[in-house]
Amino acid sequence: MDVTNPPLLPGYPTIKHYPLERYLPPLPMGIASAWLNGQVPPGGWVLDPFGATVQLPLEMARAGYRVLAAVNNPIIAFLIETQAAAAPIGEYHAALAELASARKGEERIEKHIQSLYNTECPKCHNTIQARAFTWQKDAPAPETCLIACPHCGETGEYPVSAASLEQLRTFTTTNMHHARALDRVTLPDDPVRNNVEQALQCYPARQLYALITMINRMSGLSLTPLRHKLITALILSACDEGWSYPAQRSRPKQLIVPPRYNENNLWLALEEAIADWQADGPPVPVVRWPEQPPATGGICLFPGRLRELAASLPNIPVNAIVTTLPRPNQAFWTLSALWTGWLWGREAVTPIKSVLNRQRYDWNWLASALDSALDSLQPQISPATPCLALLAEAEPSYLTAALLALDKTDFEVSGMALRPGENMAQIHFNRAAHVTTKATNEPIESIGQAAIQAHLIARAEPAPYLVLHAAASLALAQVHALKPDEDQPVNAWLPHILTRIQHIFTDRDWLIPLGNSTNFPEKSLWWLKETSPANPSLVDQVEMEVVRYLQKHPGTELPELDAAVCTLLPGLMTPSIDLLQACLESYAEKFPPDGLKYRLRMTETPQARRIDLKTMQDLILEIGQKLSYQVIPGAPLIWQDEHQQPVAVFYLAASAIIGRFVFTKSYPPQNSLVVIPGSRVNLLAYKLERDPNLSQMIAAGWRILKFRHLRHIAALPELNRENWFELINADPIDETITQMTIF
C-alpha cells in the first residue's frame, strides 16, 4: 500500500438516531474496527485521546478491544456510560412511568407538564396537547401551534388559542425556576454568571419551568441507580429539545435564538427520546480510570483532559490510537455546561467551566488546542504505535489545523484519505522517532503547487477546492514545512499557512476555476490551464472498476463494493458514494428486486455487449451505404461524402467512458457521434454534470446516439440524407435522463 495514499475506510451509515447526535461528529460505523482488525490483537489497548464522540469507543469495545478514552465533557461521558449499559427499552418506559407518578402538589407531574402545552383542537374543540408552539424571535407570544389531535385526527399548524396565550403569561424570566437554573451552574459572584445568564436567554421561560420542575421531582424520588440514570438520560434529551430549537432540524455551532423556532412539548420529548436512547448493540463494560476493563473488551473513561492523563500512559500498553479530532462547537460546549449543572450540580461543571467564558471558537483556537494535547501525548507513546485520526465535516482550515498540529508536535503523517462528497477525512500518522526538521527550503507555494498539479494529472478531471487544498497541506506536512518558525505560536502560524496555500489558487497562469462558482474559490472546481486529460478520468476509472468487480463478484452489496473500490482508488482519489450508485444503476440490478445484492444485468455481460456493438456497427454501415456515403470501417467508423470529407464520425462504446474520444479532437465536433447503450445515459449525464471540461467538449457539437434510437432510425423507410441529422437529434440525452432506460 502506498502510505501517502491509504485507502479510505468507508464504514457504513448508522440507521437509528442516537441522543444529541446533531452536536457530535457524523461518523459512519465500522471504520475503527476495520482499521484495527489484523493490526491490533483482540484485547489490545486502544487510546481515544480526545473523546469527542460516543459511537467510536463503543464500536471498538464491542469489537473486543480495551478502550481508554479521555473524555473531558461530562455530557459525553454520560452518553457513553448510558449507551454502553444498553438498558432494554422496557426499562426506559418503566423509568418514565416512575417519574410520571411523582407529585407536583396534588397533581401527577406527567399531567402537570402536559398541561403546560394545552390548547384547543380547532376542529373538535377538545383540550389537547400541542406538539410545539412556533415563535418568531423576540415576539411577545407564539405565532402558531402544531397539533395532532388524538380525538378527531386533525393535524397541522393553527393559531394559538386564547387560553394558551393566557397561560403563557404566568411564565417569566424572573421566576424562581429561572433563578434555580442559574444557581445550579454558577454562584452569584462568579465572573461567568453573566455568560450563563446570556445562555439561558435561549430557553423560553415555560421550558425552563418544565425542565427545572422535572429535575427537582427526579431528585426527590427514591430510585435505583439504573432508574436514576435512565430518567436523567430522558431529561437530558428534553434539555436539548427545550431551547429555542430551529424549526428545521440543524447542526448548530453557535448558541443563538434563530429567527423562527419551535417551543417543543417537553413531555412528548421525554416519550419520544426513548427510541433514541435504545442501544443498537450489546452491553459494554465501562469503568472509570484507573480501573481496567476486562480483556474481552470494554471502556475505561478518564474524566479529564488528555494532558492530565498523559503522564500515566506509560503504565498502559497502548497498541494503537484511534480518535475523532474535535472541531469547534460553542453551542454544544455551552449547553453541556448548563446541562451538567442542572443534572449534577455546580461542582460537576468545574472541569468545563472555562467554556462559559468563550463565546467563539475558531480554527486558530483548534490548532492551539490540538498542539497542546498532542504535545503531551507525543513523548508517552512508541514510534511504532499506529494512529488514525478521523475528521468528520472536513473543510480546508480544519484539515490544515490538524496537519499543522501533528507536524508541530513531531508526528509523522504517513497518508490521508478523503471523500469530499461526505467531507470525511482519515489521517494516518505515528510518532516520529526523533525531532523532525523541515526537509526542504523550497517555498510553501512551490510545494503546494507541485502537489496540486500531480493530483490533477492523476485525477484527469477537475477537482474540488477541498481535495486540492488537502493535497497541498499533506505535501507540506510530509516534508515538515508546516512547522512554525521559532517564536511563532500555532494560532498565529495557521492563518499564515492558510494564506499562502490560498495564494496558490490565485495564479491563473497554470490553474483555473471552472463552473458557476468561480468567484468563490472553495465552491469551484479547478483544472490545469490549457491542459487536456491524458489518462482515464477518475470517474471513468471508477466505472471500469465497478464493472470488473461485478463481473468477478456477482451478488455483491454496496458496502463491499465501496470498500473494494476505495482500495483500488485510495487517498485523495476516493470516489463518492453517489458515483458508485450511478454506476450500479447503469449496469446492475438487485436480486431479489427488494434485496441488497447487486449483479450485472444479463444485457450488460461482455458477451451481450460485444454482440450489441457488432450489431450497431453493421447498422451504421448499412445506413451509410443506404445514404450513398463512402463508409470507412474501423474505430472510429467514418462516413465520407463525394469529396472525401467526413460527414459523420461514429465512436461506438458499451460504456460511458467517452473522454478517450472527445479529448482527442481528431474530427470536428459537429461531425462526431458517440453511440452508447441507453442504460448509460444517466451515468453519462452524471459525468457531464461533475466535469465542466467534458461538458464543454460535448456542448461544442458532439451528439450522443443511443443504441435503441439507432435501431429505430435504421428501420425507417423514408430515411435520406436530408432528414438524417434531424432524426438523430430527435432523441436528445437530456430528455432521456431519469427516465426508465430501454435496451
C-alpha positions, 0 to 999 in steps of 0.5 A: 500500500502506498502510505501517502495514499491509504485507502479510505475506510468507508464504514457504513451509515448508522440507521437509528438516531442516537441522543444529541447526535446533531452536536457530535461528529457524523461518523459512519460505523465500522471504520475503527474496527476495520482499521484495527482488525489484523493490526491490533490483537483482540484485547489490545489497548486502544487510546481515544485521546480526545473523546469527542464522540460516543459511537467510536469507543463503543464500536471498538469495545464491542469489537473486543478491544480495551478502550481508554478514552479521555473524555473531558465533557461530562455530557459525553461521558454520560452518553457513553456510560448510558449507551454502553449499559444498553438498558432494554427499552422496557426499562426506559418506559418503566423509568418514565412511568416512575417519574410520571407518578411523582407529585407536583402538589396534588397533581401527577407531574406527567399531567402537570407538564402536559398541561403546560402545552394545552390548547384547543383542537380547532376542529373538535374543540377538545383540550389537547396537547400541542406538539410545539408552539412556533415563535418568531424571535423576540415576539411577545407570544407564539405565532402558531401551534402544531397539533395532532389531535388524538380525538378527531385526527386533525393535524397541522399548524393553527393559531394559538388559542386564547387560553394558551396565550393566557397561560403563557403569561404566568411564565417569566424570566424572573421566576424562581425556576429561572433563578434555580437554573442559574444557581445550579451552574454558577454562584452569584459572584462568579465572573461567568454568571453573566455568560450563563445568564446570556445562555439561558436567554435561549430557553423560553421561560415555560421550558425552563419551568418544565425542565427545572420542575422535572429535575427537582421531582427526579431528585426527590424520588427514591430510585435505583441507580439504573432508574436514576440514570435512565430518567436523567438520560430522558431529561437530558434529551428534553434539555436539548429539545427545550431551547429555542430549537430551529424549526428545521432540524440543524447542526448548530455551532453557535448558541443563538435564538434563530429567527423562527423556532419551535417551543417543543412539548417537553413531555412528548420529548421525554416519550419520544427520546426513548427510541433514541436512547435504545442501544443498537448493540450489546452491553459494554463494560465501562469503568472509570480510570484507573480501573481496567476493563476486562480483556474481552473488551470494554471502556475505561473513561478518564474524566479529564483532559488528555494532558492530565492523563498523559503522564500515566500512559506509560503504565498502559500498553497502548497498541494503537490510537484511534480518535475523532479530532474535535472541531469547534462547537460553542453551542454544544460546549455551552449547553453541556455546561448548563446541562451538567449543572442542572443534572449534577450540580455546580461542582460537576461543571468545574472541569468545563467551566472555562467554556462559559467564558468563550463565546467563539471558537475558531480554527486558530483556537483548534490548532492551539488546542490540538498542539497542546494535547498532542504535545503531551501525548507525543513523548508517552507513546512508541514510534511504532504505535499506529494512529488514525485520526478521523475528521468528520465535516472536513473543510480546508482550515480544519484539515490544515489545523490538524496537519499543522498540529501533528507536524508541530508536535513531531508526528509523522503523517504517513497518508490521508484519505478523503471523500469530499462528497461526505467531507470525511477525512482519515489521517494516518500518522505515528510518532516520529522517532526523533525531532523532525526538521523541515526537509526542504527550503523550497517555498510553501507555494512551490510545494503546494503547487507541485502537489496540486498539479500531480493530483490533477494529472492523476485525477484527469478531471477537475477537482474540488477546492477541498481535495486540492487544498488537502493535497497541498497541506499533506505535501507540506506536512510530509516534508515538515514545512508546516512547522512554525518558525521559532517564536511563532505560536500555532494560532498565529502560524495557521492563518499564515499557512492558510494564506499562502496555500490560498495564494496558490489558487490565485495564479491563473497562469497554470490553474483555473476555476471552472463552473458557476462558482468561480468567484468563490474559490472553495465552491469551484472546481479547478483544472490545469490551464490549457491542459487536456486529460491524458489518462482515464478520468477518475470517474471513468476509472471508477466505472471500469472498476465497478464493472470488473468487480461485478463481473468477478463478484456477482451478488455483491452489496454496496458496502463491499463494493465501496470498500473494494473500490476505495482500495483500488482508488485510495487517498485523495482519489476516493470516489463518492458514494453517489458515483458508485450508485450511478454506476450500479444503476447503469449496469446492475440490478438487485436480486431479489428486486427488494434485496441488497445484492447487486449483479450485472444485468444479463444485457450488460455481460461482455458477451451481450455487449460485444454482440450489441456493438457488432450489431450497431456497427453493421447498422451504421454501415448499412445506413451509410451505404443506404445514404450513398456515403463512402463508409470507412470501417474501423474505430472510429467508423467514418462516413465520407461524402463525394469529396472525401470529407467526413460527414459523420464520425461514429465512436461506438462504446458499451460504456460511458467512458467517452473522454478517450474520444472527445479529448482527442479532437481528431474530427470536428465536433459537429461531425462526431457521434458517440453511440452508447447503450441507453442504460448509460445515459444517466451515468453519462449525464452524471459525468457531464454534470461533475466535469465542466471540461467534458461538458464543454467538449460535448456542448461544442457539437458532439451528439450522443446516439443511443443504441435503441434510437439507432435501431429505430432510425435504421428501420425507417423507410423514408430515411435520406440524407436530408432528414438524417441529422434531424432524426438523430437529434430527435432523441436528445440525452437530456430528455432521456435522463431519469427516465426508465432506460430501454435496451 
